[in-house]
Amino acid sequence: MTGIWPFVPSASPISLSHAQGAYLYLQNGDKILDAAGGAVVANIGHGRREVADAIHAATLNATYVVPPWLTPEREALVHELRDHWLPDHLPSVHLCSGGSEANESAIKMAIQYQLAIGQSQRKLILARNLSYHGTTISMAGLSGHASRKRGLESILEDHPQIQTPYPLRCPLGPHHPDACEYYLQDLETTIQELGPENIAALIAEPINGSSGGAITPPEGYWSAAQKILNRHGILLIMDEVMTGFGRTGTAFGSQLYGVEPDLLVAGKGLAGGYAAIAGVFGRAHIAEAIGDAGLNPMFHTFGALPQSCAASTAVLKILRSEHLVERAGNVGKIALERLQNAFGQHPNIAEIRGAGMLIGIEIVRNRDTLERFDEAARVTDRIIQSAMNAGVFFYPGGTGEYRDVVCIGAPFIIDEPEIALIEHALRIALNDLDQS
Ligand SMILES: Cc1ncc(COP(=O)(O)O)c(C=O)c1O
């Protein structure tokens, strides 16, 4: 099929027939549990008629208008967001078609805001050494993700980086009691080295997504980090493209840590895969300052497509009426405990971690030393393939340099039978790894 799709031939192309609920049905007749939720997207599961009907109605009502025009579909979405989802301090809404675009818009807003308040020297964006913010050239540059930069290093811009808190691999020792202090010190030292007056913003995921595999920060990290940033006039951009809209069992992952981002970016779960839409949600004074200065981050042509807005509103209403965010928290906790009990002591499992329905399983050659398998051994790929053969699709994580993590980002609707299937597939995949 070379030359048709994908552009670069893939070793094992998978042909889907259809999907329903939490399951994918392949053209070869296989039924696969979508434990990855696609790319950690399909929060309410596949094939909900209410959402399809909403998209249908929006298409007939107004197919497309230029984004600054307010459509009933966008108005309804903004009301849904403000009334039921966004933290009170983030009323401003800017819609994009995907997470990379939304993160770029947030960076633009941070720079424009600093300029608007007379801080034009604040041009630096702090990023983190283990992170993913998107695939465009500027977002790939910001990301701490070696494998997704491969072949592009010569053109990607370097940005100053702080260390992503990684309790398991803290340089002081695994889960060291001073890990929080260590990573906060790294933040403060980096800021001092760069000069706080030169930094516009820090961009970070509240819980590291698939790059590190659902790495949660040490207790107290985020609230203390926010105090440091505030003291230095540095904005906090939280990239919740993966964690937003219920994935962690709360509306947003940042709420697990009591942190209040200045700009919050969310995507994937906003329409749960029914439409390509993402958003930047910001403090009112940031939007006002940018507007008063006659600046504008510019819209994307498909940023506020009525169909996408209608899909999002329908998805968000389903999440609310079926209490799926709470469910993500509860079922995710059961799944995490079940996997920890089953595999927590496995010689090749370093850690099973996460929050809500975002779970990371870190696989190592030696759990005592945390030594990884060689990259060439392609352990993540092998685990994913074995699990697929056993009827479950996991999401591959890791950055090449930081590797072998397998992620679970299942639809929030899964239940006991699916958790049992996940456990079964992981057992088979680990046995296969052991025997090869
Ligand atoms: C945390 C995070 N930020 C940004 C992105 C990029 O989003 P998109 O692929 O929609 O451009 C992703 C995608 O995986 C992500 O997980």
The ligand as a Gaussian input file, in Angstrom:
#p B3LYP/6-31G(d) Opt

LIG

0 1
 C        0.215000      16.542000      26.510000
 C        0.018000      16.715000      25.036000
 N        0.164000      17.929000      24.487000
 C       -0.006000      18.131000      23.169000
 C       -0.315000      17.104000      22.312000
 C       -0.474000      17.367000      20.838000
 O       -1.812000      17.346000      20.494000
 P       -2.257000      17.101000      18.973000
 O       -1.720000      15.775000      18.566000
 O       -3.767000      17.143000      19.043000
 O       -1.715000      18.220000      18.165000
 C       -0.464000      15.824000      22.833000
 C       -0.768000      14.692000      21.963000
 O       -0.551000      13.554000      22.254000
 C       -0.304000      15.622000      24.232000
 O       -0.435000      14.415000      24.790000

